[in-house]
Amino acid sequence: MLLFRSELHVDRWCRQWNRPRGGMMSLATCWRLAKEWYADRLDPDWKPKTAAEAQAALKRLGLTGEFWQFV
């Protein structure tokens, strides 16, 4: 994960390093994703999310499109 100050900065970085532009999210969305993703991580009965569960979590946060596809 890389942090950028603007979409212009992202575009400049991608050109400089000849990298395709990937998925983007705000810091607020990143924080919401982290809270949802790890909310139950310390539970004794924790198990990794299935691909469908992970996809549903991304969708709830508005992270859709080809980049965000698990299944």
N, C-alpha and C positions, 0 to 999 in steps of 0.2 A: 504494500500500500504506500502510495506517495501522497503527500499533502501539497496542494497548490493554492495560491492566493486568488486565482481567477481562471476562467476558462481560456482567456488569452494566454496566460502563463502555461496552461496545459498544452495548448496548440504549439506554442514556441518550443517547449520541452520535447514534444513528439517530433517536430521537425529536426531539432538539433540532434537527437539521438536516433532518428530514423525508426521510430516505434509507432505502431498503430495506436490510435486513441481507444482506450478500453472503457470500462464502466466508470461512471462517476456518481458520487453521492456527496451530500453536504456533511459537515461534521456532526450536525444534529441527527441526521439519519444514521450515520456511522455509530453514534452513541446508542441510538434506539436499537439498532441491529445487535450490537454487542450485549446490551441488557437482555434482549430476547434470546439470543443464541446461548448465552452462558447462565441464564437465570437458574437453571436446575443442575448446573454442573457439579455442585458439592453434595447433591442428594445421594444417599447410599445406593439407591436403585437407578442411578443415572445410566443411560445408554445413549450412544451416538444417535443423532437424528438420521432418519431415513432420507433418501433423496427427495421423496414426496414431502416430508415434513420441512426439510430445508427450503424447498421450492415455495411452499406455502408461507414460510416466514418471510422470504424475500418479497413475495407478492403483497403481503400485508403492509410492508413498508414502502410499496410503490416501486420496488426494484424489479422491473420487467424488461423484456427485450432479449435479444439473442445472447448478449454477454452474461446475463444473469440466469441462464437456463441450466438446471441440473439434470432434468429428465427430458 
